[in-house]
Amino acid sequence: MNMTMTFEDFQGAFLLFSGIVVIWSIYTSHHSENKYIQTINCFWLGLMAFTVLFYVVFSLNVY
C-alpha cells in the first residue's frame, strides 16, 4: 500500500481545512458567548497542524 502523500493531496486537505476555519471564524464572530468556542478553535488549528505534519512525514520516500 502506497502511503505517500502528494503535494496535491496536501493542497486539497489544507484548502478544505482552511475553508472550514474561515466558515468557523465567521460563525464564532456571531456566537462568541459560547464557552466551547476556544476548544473547537484549538481542534481546527490542531487538525491543520496535523495535516502539515502528515504531509511532511508521509511525503518522504523512506522504505
N, CA, C and O atoms as a Tripos MOL2 file, in Angstrom:
@<TRIPOS>MOLECULE
protein
  252   251    63     0     0
PROTEIN
NO_CHARGES

@<TRIPOS>ATOM
      1 N           0.8410   -1.1770    0.0000 N.3       1 MET1
      2 CA          0.0000    0.0000    0.0000 C.3       1 MET1
      3 C           0.8880    1.2420    0.0000 C.2       1 MET1
      4 O           1.8140    1.3530    0.8030 O.2       1 MET1
      5 N           0.6030    2.1580   -0.8920 N.am      2 ASN2
      6 CA          1.3910    3.3780   -1.0250 C.3       2 ASN2
      7 C           0.8700    4.4310   -0.0560 C.2       2 ASN2
      8 O          -0.2600    4.9020   -0.1810 O.2       2 ASN2
      9 N           1.7130    4.7960    0.9150 N.am      3 MET3
     10 CA          1.2930    5.7640    1.9290 C.3       3 MET3
     11 C           1.8780    7.1490    1.6980 C.2       3 MET3
     12 O           1.8150    8.0000    2.5850 O.2       3 MET3
     13 N           2.4520    7.3900    0.5110 N.am      4 THR4
     14 CA          2.9970    8.7200    0.2700 C.3       4 THR4
     15 C           1.8640    9.7020    0.0060 C.2       4 THR4
     16 O           0.8870    9.3900   -0.6740 O.2       4 THR4
     17 N           2.0210   10.8730    0.5530 N.am      5 MET5
     18 CA          1.0350   11.9280    0.3700 C.3       5 MET5
     19 C           1.6200   12.9260   -0.6170 C.2       5 MET5
     20 O           2.6620   13.5260   -0.3530 O.2       5 MET5
     21 N           0.9660   13.1030   -1.7310 N.am      6 THR6
     22 CA          1.4730   14.0180   -2.7430 C.3       6 THR6
     23 C           1.1640   15.4570   -2.3520 C.2       6 THR6
     24 O           0.3640   15.7140   -1.4520 O.2       6 THR6
     25 N           1.8030   16.3790   -3.0350 N.am      7 PHE7
     26 CA          1.5490   17.7910   -2.7670 C.3       7 PHE7
     27 C           0.1050   18.1440   -3.0950 C.2       7 PHE7
     28 O          -0.4910   18.9890   -2.4270 O.2       7 PHE7
     29 N          -0.4650   17.5090   -4.1160 N.am      8 GLU8
     30 CA         -1.8660   17.7690   -4.4710 C.3       8 GLU8
     31 C          -2.7980   17.3030   -3.3540 C.2       8 GLU8
     32 O          -3.7920   17.9660   -3.0580 O.2       8 GLU8
     33 N          -2.4790   16.1600   -2.7280 N.am      9 ASP9
     34 CA         -3.2660   15.6940   -1.5820 C.3       9 ASP9
     35 C          -3.1840   16.6920   -0.4360 C.2       9 ASP9
     36 O          -4.1900   17.0440    0.1780 O.2       9 ASP9
     37 N          -1.9640   17.1380   -0.1630 N.am     10 PHE10
     38 CA         -1.7650   18.1080    0.9050 C.3      10 PHE10
     39 C          -2.5080   19.4030    0.6150 C.2      10 PHE10
     40 O          -3.1580   19.9740    1.4900 O.2      10 PHE10
     41 N          -2.3990   19.8540   -0.6250 N.am     11 GLN11
     42 CA         -3.0400   21.1150   -1.0000 C.3      11 GLN11
     43 C          -4.5600   21.0090   -0.8650 C.2      11 GLN11
     44 O          -5.2010   21.9390   -0.3750 O.2      11 GLN11
     45 N          -5.1310   19.9020   -1.2870 N.am     12 GLY12
     46 CA         -6.5720   19.7130   -1.1610 C.3      12 GLY12
     47 C          -7.0210   19.6710    0.2840 C.2      12 GLY12
     48 O          -8.0160   20.3000    0.6480 O.2      12 GLY12
     49 N          -6.2890   18.9290    1.1170 N.am     13 ALA13
     50 CA         -6.6420   18.8460    2.5340 C.3      13 ALA13
     51 C          -6.4790   20.1970    3.2110 C.2      13 ALA13
     52 O          -7.3150   20.5940    4.0230 O.2      13 ALA13
     53 N          -5.4080   20.9040    2.8810 N.am     14 PHE14
     54 CA         -5.1720   22.2040    3.5050 C.3      14 PHE14
     55 C          -6.2300   23.2170    3.0870 C.2      14 PHE14
     56 O          -6.6830   24.0140    3.9090 O.2      14 PHE14
     57 N          -6.6260   23.1960    1.8260 N.am     15 LEU15
     58 CA         -7.6880   24.1020    1.3690 C.3      15 LEU15
     59 C          -9.0170   23.7730    2.0340 C.2      15 LEU15
     60 O          -9.7740   24.6750    2.3910 O.2      15 LEU15
     61 N          -9.3040   22.4830    2.2010 N.am     16 LEU16
     62 CA        -10.5350   22.0790    2.8810 C.3      16 LEU16
     63 C         -10.5500   22.5920    4.3150 C.2      16 LEU16
     64 O         -11.5300   23.1960    4.7510 O.2      16 LEU16
     65 N          -9.4580   22.3500    5.0530 N.am     17 PHE17
     66 CA         -9.4060   22.7920    6.4390 C.3      17 PHE17
     67 C          -9.3780   24.3110    6.5440 C.2      17 PHE17
     68 O          -9.9440   24.8750    7.4810 O.2      17 PHE17
     69 N          -8.7330   24.9780    5.6020 N.am     18 SER18
     70 CA         -8.7260   26.4410    5.6110 C.3      18 SER18
     71 C         -10.1270   26.9930    5.3830 C.2      18 SER18
     72 O         -10.5290   27.9600    6.0300 O.2      18 SER18
     73 N         -10.8640   26.3850    4.4710 N.am     19 GLY19
     74 CA        -12.2520   26.7920    4.2390 C.3      19 GLY19
     75 C         -13.1130   26.5890    5.4640 C.2      19 GLY19
     76 O         -13.9410   27.4350    5.8010 O.2      19 GLY19
     77 N         -12.9140   25.4530    6.1350 N.am     20 ILE20
     78 CA        -13.6720   25.1850    7.3600 C.3      20 ILE20
     79 C         -13.3340   26.2180    8.4260 C.2      20 ILE20
     80 O         -14.2240   26.6880    9.1350 O.2      20 ILE20
     81 N         -12.0600   26.5770    8.5480 N.am     21 VAL21
     82 CA        -11.6550   27.5660    9.5490 C.3      21 VAL21
     83 C         -12.2490   28.9330    9.2360 C.2      21 VAL21
     84 O         -12.6600   29.6460   10.1520 O.2      21 VAL21
     85 N         -12.3010   29.3110    7.9740 N.am     22 VAL22
     86 CA        -12.8990   30.6010    7.6020 C.3      22 VAL22
     87 C         -14.3830   30.6080    7.9520 C.2      22 VAL22
     88 O         -14.8800   31.5680    8.5400 O.2      22 VAL22
     89 N         -15.0850   29.5480    7.5950 N.am     23 ILE23
     90 CA        -16.5130   29.4590    7.9290 C.3      23 ILE23
     91 C         -16.7020   29.4740    9.4410 C.2      23 ILE23
     92 O         -17.6010   30.1420    9.9520 O.2      23 ILE23
     93 N         -15.8490   28.7330   10.1590 N.am     24 TRP24
     94 CA        -15.9580   28.6760   11.6130 C.3      24 TRP24
     95 C         -15.6610   30.0360   12.2390 C.2      24 TRP24
     96 O         -16.3080   30.4090   13.2170 O.2      24 TRP24
     97 N         -14.6970   30.7890   11.6980 N.am     25 SER25
     98 CA        -14.3930   32.1010   12.2660 C.3      25 SER25
     99 C         -15.5450   33.0730   12.0540 C.2      25 SER25
    100 O         -15.8010   33.9280   12.9010 O.2      25 SER25
    101 N         -16.2390   32.9480   10.9320 N.am     26 ILE26
    102 CA        -17.4320   33.7750   10.7110 C.3      26 ILE26
    103 C         -18.5070   33.4130   11.7250 C.2      26 ILE26
    104 O         -19.1780   34.2900   12.2690 O.2      26 ILE26
    105 N         -18.6680   32.1130   11.9780 N.am     27 TYR27
    106 CA        -19.6530   31.6640   12.9670 C.3      27 TYR27
    107 C         -19.2960   32.1820   14.3590 C.2      27 TYR27
    108 O         -20.1650   32.6750   15.0790 O.2      27 TYR27
    109 N         -18.0120   32.0730   14.7440 N.am     28 THR28
    110 CA        -17.6280   32.4860   16.0930 C.3      28 THR28
    111 C         -17.7420   33.9870   16.2950 C.2      28 THR28
    112 O         -17.9300   34.4430   17.4230 O.2      28 THR28
    113 N         -17.6330   34.7610   15.2300 N.am     29 SER29
    114 CA        -17.7690   36.2040   15.3930 C.3      29 SER29
    115 C         -19.1950   36.5910   15.7670 C.2      29 SER29
    116 O         -19.4250   37.6650   16.3230 O.2      29 SER29
    117 N         -20.1570   35.7140   15.4610 N.am     30 HIS30
    118 CA        -21.5540   35.9860   15.8040 C.3      30 HIS30
    119 C         -22.0110   35.2440   17.0570 C.2      30 HIS30
    120 O         -23.0690   35.5600   17.6010 O.2      30 HIS30
    121 N         -21.2360   34.2630   17.5260 N.am     31 HIS31
    122 CA        -21.6290   33.4570   18.6790 C.3      31 HIS31
    123 C         -20.4890   33.3800   19.6880 C.2      31 HIS31
    124 O         -20.1710   32.2950   20.1750 O.2      31 HIS31
    125 N         -19.8800   34.4950   20.0040 N.am     32 SER32
    126 CA        -18.7090   34.4980   20.8790 C.3      32 SER32
    127 C         -19.0470   34.1820   22.3340 C.2      32 SER32
    128 O         -18.1360   33.9640   23.1320 O.2      32 SER32
    129 N         -20.3210   34.1520   22.7010 N.am     33 GLU33
    130 CA        -20.6870   33.8530   24.0850 C.3      33 GLU33
    131 C         -20.6330   32.3580   24.3920 C.2      33 GLU33
    132 O         -20.7520   31.9630   25.5520 O.2      33 GLU33
    133 N         -20.4560   31.5260   23.3710 N.am     34 ASN34
    134 CA        -20.3880   30.0800   23.5580 C.3      34 ASN34
    135 C         -19.0910   29.7210   24.2770 C.2      34 ASN34
    136 O         -18.0110   30.1270   23.8470 O.2      34 ASN34
    137 N         -19.1890   28.9600   25.3710 N.am     35 LYS35
    138 CA        -17.9990   28.6450   26.1650 C.3      35 LYS35
    139 C         -17.1160   27.5790   25.5330 C.2      35 LYS35
    140 O         -15.9970   27.3650   26.0000 O.2      35 LYS35
    141 N         -17.5810   26.9040   24.4870 N.am     36 TYR36
    142 CA        -16.7910   25.8550   23.8380 C.3      36 TYR36
    143 C         -16.0310   26.3480   22.6050 C.2      36 TYR36
    144 O         -15.3500   25.5630   21.9450 O.2      36 TYR36
    145 N         -16.1400   27.6310   22.2910 N.am     37 ILE37
    146 CA        -15.5190   28.1770   21.0830 C.3      37 ILE37
    147 C         -14.0080   27.9720   21.0940 C.2      37 ILE37
    148 O         -13.4380   27.5580   20.0840 O.2      37 ILE37
    149 N         -13.3560   28.2510   22.2060 N.am     38 GLN38
    150 CA        -11.8980   28.1350   22.2610 C.3      38 GLN38
    151 C         -11.4510   26.6910   22.0550 C.2      38 GLN38
    152 O         -10.4530   26.4430   21.3780 O.2      38 GLN38
    153 N         -12.1730   25.7470   22.6260 N.am     39 THR39
    154 CA        -11.8250   24.3350   22.4610 C.3      39 THR39
    155 C         -11.9460   23.9090   21.0110 C.2      39 THR39
    156 O         -11.0720   23.2130   20.4950 O.2      39 THR39
    157 N         -13.0080   24.3120   20.3550 N.am     40 ILE40
    158 CA        -13.2200   23.9140   18.9660 C.3      40 ILE40
    159 C         -12.2190   24.6150   18.0530 C.2      40 ILE40
    160 O         -11.7530   24.0190   17.0820 O.2      40 ILE40
    161 N         -11.8820   25.8640   18.3440 N.am     41 ASN41
    162 CA        -10.8550   26.5600   17.5590 C.3      41 ASN41
    163 C          -9.5110   25.8460   17.6710 C.2      41 ASN41
    164 O          -8.7990   25.7000   16.6770 O.2      41 ASN41
    165 N          -9.1660   25.4030   18.8700 N.am     42 CYS42
    166 CA         -7.9180   24.6600   19.0520 C.3      42 CYS42
    167 C          -7.9560   23.3540   18.2680 C.2      42 CYS42
    168 O          -6.9390   22.9240   17.7240 O.2      42 CYS42
    169 N          -9.1230   22.7250   18.2080 N.am     43 PHE43
    170 CA         -9.2560   21.4860   17.4440 C.3      43 PHE43
    171 C          -8.9580   21.7210   15.9690 C.2      43 PHE43
    172 O          -8.2040   20.9590   15.3650 O.2      43 PHE43
    173 N          -9.5410   22.7710   15.3770 N.am     44 TRP44
    174 CA         -9.3240   23.0330   13.9540 C.3      44 TRP44
    175 C          -7.8770   23.3940   13.6750 C.2      44 TRP44
    176 O          -7.3080   22.9380   12.6830 O.2      44 TRP44
    177 N          -7.2720   24.2070   14.5330 N.am     45 LEU45
    178 CA         -5.8660   24.5590   14.3330 C.3      45 LEU45
    179 C          -4.9690   23.3360   14.4810 C.2      45 LEU45
    180 O          -4.0000   23.1760   13.7390 O.2      45 LEU45
    181 N          -5.2920   22.4810   15.4350 N.am     46 GLY46
    182 CA         -4.5360   21.2430   15.6030 C.3      46 GLY46
    183 C          -4.6850   20.3180   14.4130 C.2      46 GLY46
    184 O          -3.7310   19.6490   14.0160 O.2      46 GLY46
    185 N          -5.8840   20.2770   13.8410 N.am     47 LEU47
    186 CA         -6.1190   19.4460   12.6650 C.3      47 LEU47
    187 C          -5.3030   19.9400   11.4780 C.2      47 LEU47
    188 O          -4.7720   19.1360   10.7110 O.2      47 LEU47
    189 N          -5.2010   21.2420   11.3240 N.am     48 MET48
    190 CA         -4.3890   21.7900   10.2380 C.3      48 MET48
    191 C          -2.9050   21.4880   10.4660 C.2      48 MET48
    192 O          -2.1900   21.1470    9.5240 O.2      48 MET48
    193 N          -2.4440   21.6110   11.7070 N.am     49 ALA49
    194 CA         -1.0440   21.2950   12.0100 C.3      49 ALA49
    195 C          -0.7650   19.8150   11.7680 C.2      49 ALA49
    196 O           0.2940   19.4590   11.2510 O.2      49 ALA49
    197 N          -1.7090   18.9530   12.1400 N.am     50 PHE50
    198 CA         -1.5530   17.5220   11.9010 C.3      50 PHE50
    199 C          -1.4640   17.2230   10.4080 C.2      50 PHE50
    200 O          -0.6880   16.3630    9.9940 O.2      50 PHE50
    201 N          -2.2500   17.9240    9.6020 N.am     51 THR51
    202 CA         -2.2060   17.7250    8.1510 C.3      51 THR51
    203 C          -0.8330   18.0810    7.5980 C.2      51 THR51
    204 O          -0.2960   17.3680    6.7500 O.2      51 THR51
    205 N          -0.2670   19.1800    8.0760 N.am     52 VAL52
    206 CA          1.0680   19.5760    7.6200 C.3      52 VAL52
    207 C           2.0970   18.5290    8.0350 C.2      52 VAL52
    208 O           2.9380   18.1340    7.2280 O.2      52 VAL52
    209 N           2.0360   18.0770    9.2880 N.am     53 LEU53
    210 CA          2.9850   17.0650    9.7480 C.3      53 LEU53
    211 C           2.7990   15.7470    9.0060 C.2      53 LEU53
    212 O           3.7770   15.0690    8.6910 O.2      53 LEU53
    213 N           1.5480   15.3790    8.7230 N.am     54 PHE54
    214 CA          1.2670   14.1580    7.9730 C.3      54 PHE54
    215 C           1.8960   14.2420    6.5910 C.2      54 PHE54
    216 O           2.4730   13.2700    6.1040 O.2      54 PHE54
    217 N           1.7830   15.3980    5.9680 N.am     55 TYR55
    218 CA          2.3910   15.5900    4.6470 C.3      55 TYR55
    219 C           3.9070   15.4600    4.7240 C.2      55 TYR55
    220 O           4.5200   14.7880    3.8950 O.2      55 TYR55
    221 N           4.5060   16.0980    5.7130 N.am     56 VAL56
    222 CA          5.9620   16.0640    5.8340 C.3      56 VAL56
    223 C           6.4470   14.6350    6.0590 C.2      56 VAL56
    224 O           7.4060   14.1990    5.4230 O.2      56 VAL56
    225 N           5.7960   13.9100    6.9510 N.am     57 VAL57
    226 CA          6.2390   12.5530    7.2760 C.3      57 VAL57
    227 C           6.0110   11.6010    6.1130 C.2      57 VAL57
    228 O           6.9190   10.8540    5.7460 O.2      57 VAL57
    229 N           4.8240   11.6110    5.5270 N.am     58 PHE58
    230 CA          4.4940   10.6210    4.5110 C.3      58 PHE58
    231 C           4.9000   11.0300    3.0980 C.2      58 PHE58
    232 O           4.6970   10.2680    2.1530 O.2      58 PHE58
    233 N           5.4660   12.2160    2.9470 N.am     59 SER59
    234 CA          5.9730   12.5710    1.6240 C.3      59 SER59
    235 C           7.4170   12.1190    1.4520 C.2      59 SER59
    236 O           7.9540   12.1470    0.3440 O.2      59 SER59
    237 N           8.0420   11.7050    2.5460 N.am     60 LEU60
    238 CA          9.4010   11.1760    2.4610 C.3      60 LEU60
    239 C           9.3400    9.7680    1.8820 C.2      60 LEU60
    240 O           8.5180    8.9540    2.3040 O.2      60 LEU60
    241 N          10.1830    9.4890    0.9450 N.am     61 ASN61
    242 CA         10.1920    8.1670    0.3150 C.3      61 ASN61
    243 C          11.2140    7.2690    1.0000 C.2      61 ASN61
    244 O          12.2020    6.8620    0.3900 O.2      61 ASN61
    245 N          10.9710    6.9630    2.2620 N.am     62 VAL62
    246 CA         11.8520    6.0900    3.0300 C.3      62 VAL62
    247 C          11.1600    4.7400    3.1510 C.2      62 VAL62
    248 O          10.0460    4.6400    3.6660 O.2      62 VAL62
    249 N          11.8260    3.7240    2.6760 N.am     63 TYR63
    250 CA         11.2140    2.3850    2.7110 C.3      63 TYR63
    251 C          12.0700    1.4460    3.5230 C.2      63 TYR63
    252 O          11.7290    0.2730    3.6720 O.2      63 TYR63
@<TRIPOS>BOND
     1     1     2 1
     2     2     3 1
     3     3     4 2
     4     3     5 am
     5     5     6 1
     6     6     7 1
     7     7     8 2
     8     7     9 am
     9     9    10 1
    10    10    11 1
    11    11    12 2
    12    11    13 am
    13    13    14 1
    14    14    15 1
    15    15    16 2
    16    15    17 am
    17    17    18 1
    18    18    19 1
    19    19    20 2
    20    19    21 am
    21    21    22 1
    22    22    23 1
    23    23    24 2
    24    23    25 am
    25    25    26 1
    26    26    27 1
    27    27    28 2
    28    27    29 am
    29    29    30 1
    30    30    31 1
    31    31    32 2
    32    31    33 am
    33    33    34 1
    34    34    35 1
    35    35    36 2
    36    35    37 am
    37    37    38 1
    38    38    39 1
    39    39    40 2
    40    39    41 am
    41    41    42 1
    42    42    43 1
    43    43    44 2
    44    43    45 am
    45    45    46 1
    46    46    47 1
    47    47    48 2
    48    47    49 am
    49    49    50 1
    50    50    51 1
    51    51    52 2
    52    51    53 am
    53    53    54 1
    54    54    55 1
    55    55    56 2
    56    55    57 am
    57    57    58 1
    58    58    59 1
    59    59    60 2
    60    59    61 am
    61    61    62 1
    62    62    63 1
    63    63    64 2
    64    63    65 am
    65    65    66 1
    66    66    67 1
    67    67    68 2
    68    67    69 am
    69    69    70 1
    70    70    71 1
    71    71    72 2
    72    71    73 am
    73    73    74 1
    74    74    75 1
    75    75    76 2
    76    75    77 am
    77    77    78 1
    78    78    79 1
    79    79    80 2
    80    79    81 am
    81    81    82 1
    82    82    83 1
    83    83    84 2
    84    83    85 am
    85    85    86 1
    86    86    87 1
    87    87    88 2
    88    87    89 am
    89    89    90 1
    90    90    91 1
    91    91    92 2
    92    91    93 am
    93    93    94 1
    94    94    95 1
    95    95    96 2
    96    95    97 am
    97    97    98 1
    98    98    99 1
    99    99   100 2
   100    99   101 am
   101   101   102 1
   102   102   103 1
   103   103   104 2
   104   103   105 am
   105   105   106 1
   106   106   107 1
   107   107   108 2
   108   107   109 am
   109   109   110 1
   110   110   111 1
   111   111   112 2
   112   111   113 am
   113   113   114 1
   114   114   115 1
   115   115   116 2
   116   115   117 am
   117   117   118 1
   118   118   119 1
   119   119   120 2
   120   119   121 am
   121   121   122 1
   122   122   123 1
   123   123   124 2
   124   123   125 am
   125   125   126 1
   126   126   127 1
   127   127   128 2
   128   127   129 am
   129   129   130 1
   130   130   131 1
   131   131   132 2
   132   131   133 am
   133   133   134 1
   134   134   135 1
   135   135   136 2
   136   135   137 am
   137   137   138 1
   138   138   139 1
   139   139   140 2
   140   139   141 am
   141   141   142 1
   142   142   143 1
   143   143   144 2
   144   143   145 am
   145   145   146 1
   146   146   147 1
   147   147   148 2
   148   147   149 am
   149   149   150 1
   150   150   151 1
   151   151   152 2
   152   151   153 am
   153   153   154 1
   154   154   155 1
   155   155   156 2
   156   155   157 am
   157   157   158 1
   158   158   159 1
   159   159   160 2
   160   159   161 am
   161   161   162 1
   162   162   163 1
   163   163   164 2
   164   163   165 am
   165   165   166 1
   166   166   167 1
   167   167   168 2
   168   167   169 am
   169   169   170 1
   170   170   171 1
   171   171   172 2
   172   171   173 am
   173   173   174 1
   174   174   175 1
   175   175   176 2
   176   175   177 am
   177   177   178 1
   178   178   179 1
   179   179   180 2
   180   179   181 am
   181   181   182 1
   182   182   183 1
   183   183   184 2
   184   183   185 am
   185   185   186 1
   186   186   187 1
   187   187   188 2
   188   187   189 am
   189   189   190 1
   190   190   191 1
   191   191   192 2
   192   191   193 am
   193   193   194 1
   194   194   195 1
   195   195   196 2
   196   195   197 am
   197   197   198 1
   198   198   199 1
   199   199   200 2
   200   199   201 am
   201   201   202 1
   202   202   203 1
   203   203   204 2
   204   203   205 am
   205   205   206 1
   206   206   207 1
   207   207   208 2
   208   207   209 am
   209   209   210 1
   210   210   211 1
   211   211   212 2
   212   211   213 am
   213   213   214 1
   214   214   215 1
   215   215   216 2
   216   215   217 am
   217   217   218 1
   218   218   219 1
   219   219   220 2
   220   219   221 am
   221   221   222 1
   222   222   223 1
   223   223   224 2
   224   223   225 am
   225   225   226 1
   226   226   227 1
   227   227   228 2
   228   227   229 am
   229   229   230 1
   230   230   231 1
   231   231   232 2
   232   231   233 am
   233   233   234 1
   234   234   235 1
   235   235   236 2
   236   235   237 am
   237   237   238 1
   238   238   239 1
   239   239   240 2
   240   239   241 am
   241   241   242 1
   242   242   243 1
   243   243   244 2
   244   243   245 am
   245   245   246 1
   246   246   247 1
   247   247   248 2
   248   247   249 am
   249   249   250 1
   250   250   251 1
   251   251   252 2
@<TRIPOS>SUBSTRUCTURE
     1 MET1         2 RESIDUE 1 A MET
     2 ASN2         6 RESIDUE 1 A ASN
     3 MET3        10 RESIDUE 1 A MET
     4 THR4        14 RESIDUE 1 A THR
     5 MET5        18 RESIDUE 1 A MET
     6 THR6        22 RESIDUE 1 A THR
     7 PHE7        26 RESIDUE 1 A PHE
     8 GLU8        30 RESIDUE 1 A GLU
     9 ASP9        34 RESIDUE 1 A ASP
    10 PHE10       38 RESIDUE 1 A PHE
    11 GLN11       42 RESIDUE 1 A GLN
    12 GLY12       46 RESIDUE 1 A GLY
    13 ALA13       50 RESIDUE 1 A ALA
    14 PHE14       54 RESIDUE 1 A PHE
    15 LEU15       58 RESIDUE 1 A LEU
    16 LEU16       62 RESIDUE 1 A LEU
    17 PHE17       66 RESIDUE 1 A PHE
    18 SER18       70 RESIDUE 1 A SER
    19 GLY19       74 RESIDUE 1 A GLY
    20 ILE20       78 RESIDUE 1 A ILE
    21 VAL21       82 RESIDUE 1 A VAL
    22 VAL22       86 RESIDUE 1 A VAL
    23 ILE23       90 RESIDUE 1 A ILE
    24 TRP24       94 RESIDUE 1 A TRP
    25 SER25       98 RESIDUE 1 A SER
    26 ILE26      102 RESIDUE 1 A ILE
    27 TYR27      106 RESIDUE 1 A TYR
    28 THR28      110 RESIDUE 1 A THR
    29 SER29      114 RESIDUE 1 A SER
    30 HIS30      118 RESIDUE 1 A HIS
    31 HIS31      122 RESIDUE 1 A HIS
    32 SER32      126 RESIDUE 1 A SER
    33 GLU33      130 RESIDUE 1 A GLU
    34 ASN34      134 RESIDUE 1 A ASN
    35 LYS35      138 RESIDUE 1 A LYS
    36 TYR36      142 RESIDUE 1 A TYR
    37 ILE37      146 RESIDUE 1 A ILE
    38 GLN38      150 RESIDUE 1 A GLN
    39 THR39      154 RESIDUE 1 A THR
    40 ILE40      158 RESIDUE 1 A ILE
    41 ASN41      162 RESIDUE 1 A ASN
    42 CYS42      166 RESIDUE 1 A CYS
    43 PHE43      170 RESIDUE 1 A PHE
    44 TRP44      174 RESIDUE 1 A TRP
    45 LEU45      178 RESIDUE 1 A LEU
    46 GLY46      182 RESIDUE 1 A GLY
    47 LEU47      186 RESIDUE 1 A LEU
    48 MET48      190 RESIDUE 1 A MET
    49 ALA49      194 RESIDUE 1 A ALA
    50 PHE50      198 RESIDUE 1 A PHE
    51 THR51      202 RESIDUE 1 A THR
    52 VAL52      206 RESIDUE 1 A VAL
    53 LEU53      210 RESIDUE 1 A LEU
    54 PHE54      214 RESIDUE 1 A PHE
    55 TYR55      218 RESIDUE 1 A TYR
    56 VAL56      222 RESIDUE 1 A VAL
    57 VAL57      226 RESIDUE 1 A VAL
    58 PHE58      230 RESIDUE 1 A PHE
    59 SER59      234 RESIDUE 1 A SER
    60 LEU60      238 RESIDUE 1 A LEU
    61 ASN61      242 RESIDUE 1 A ASN
    62 VAL62      246 RESIDUE 1 A VAL
    63 TYR63      250 RESIDUE 1 A TYR
